[in-house]
Amino acid sequence: MLKGKTALVTGSTSGIGLGIAKALARQGANIVLNGFGDAEGPQAEVTACGVKVAYHGADMSKPSEIEDMMKYAAAEFGRVDILVNNAGIQHVARIENFPVERWDAIIAINLSSAFHATRLALPAMQAADWGRIINVASTHGLVGSPEKSAYVAAKHGVVGLTKVTALENATSGVTCNAICPGWVLTPLVQKQVDAKATALGIPVQEATQLLLAEKEPSMQFTTPEELGALAVFFCSPAANNVRGVAWNMDGGWTAQ
Ligand code: NAD
């Protein structure tokens, strides 16, 4: 379905971003990966889907590096047709104790990076009259939780940015939508599970069940594969008129 298209997925060396990159690659899209850590393993996994894969290690907190990455993607593949703004980090602390440097980093990586990548991707999408921008927000783009001020503020911002991007392009073939996952068992969440186990002095398995029980009636994690399938749907012709939604996949978290 996506043969001949190019998808750039930020923060795709791990977790949800890698899951979405593989799902888009299975539909034939060439992929530009981004993120920290080992890039060779993820590159090999996506290449195995039978598409061309490039990698750029831009630090998404730095607008000049985002600009370099967008230029690199255009030079490699001609144009970015699908942009998935996924890179994100977390820090957990009450507001009065929240390190200012962590606040700035979370706003830069989880929110401002989506603005920068979007503003740089839009002109080519508009010229082609086709494009898909998918913002990986969170249930925390829809509801709050204590000790996550920066993350919740950034993710609510991402949902707002999604709506404005969708509206400004509503009469064109360029759509923008957000995905709002509940808990997904990636390194980002494993750190929170481990912290809970340590704080309560309980086994990791018990801490995992507690984490789910606090928020998710389904008592199940959403998987990167399920989120990848939703991203594929947003790229399909059936989603031509799906514009500005914040689609939760959260085991009932926000239905309560
Ligand atoms: P992860 O830690 O597995 O992956 C994060 C990715 O972002 C990695 O590839 C990492 O290298 C990259 N990254 C981090 N900082 C970066 C930077 N400055 N520049 C470039 N890349 C950077 O986390 P994940 O759980 O897969 O999270 C992906 C997205 O999904 C995040 O935006 C997160 O907020 C969101 N999300 C996650 C969950 C969950 O339960 N895991 C739930 C809702 C939303």
Residues whose N, C-alpha, C, O or C-beta is under 5 A from the ligand:
A	BS01	NAD	G11 S12 T13 S14 G15 I16 G17 N34 G35 F36 A58 D59 M60 S61 N86 A87 G88 I109 V136 A137 S138 T139 P181 G182 W183 V184 T186 P187 L188 V189
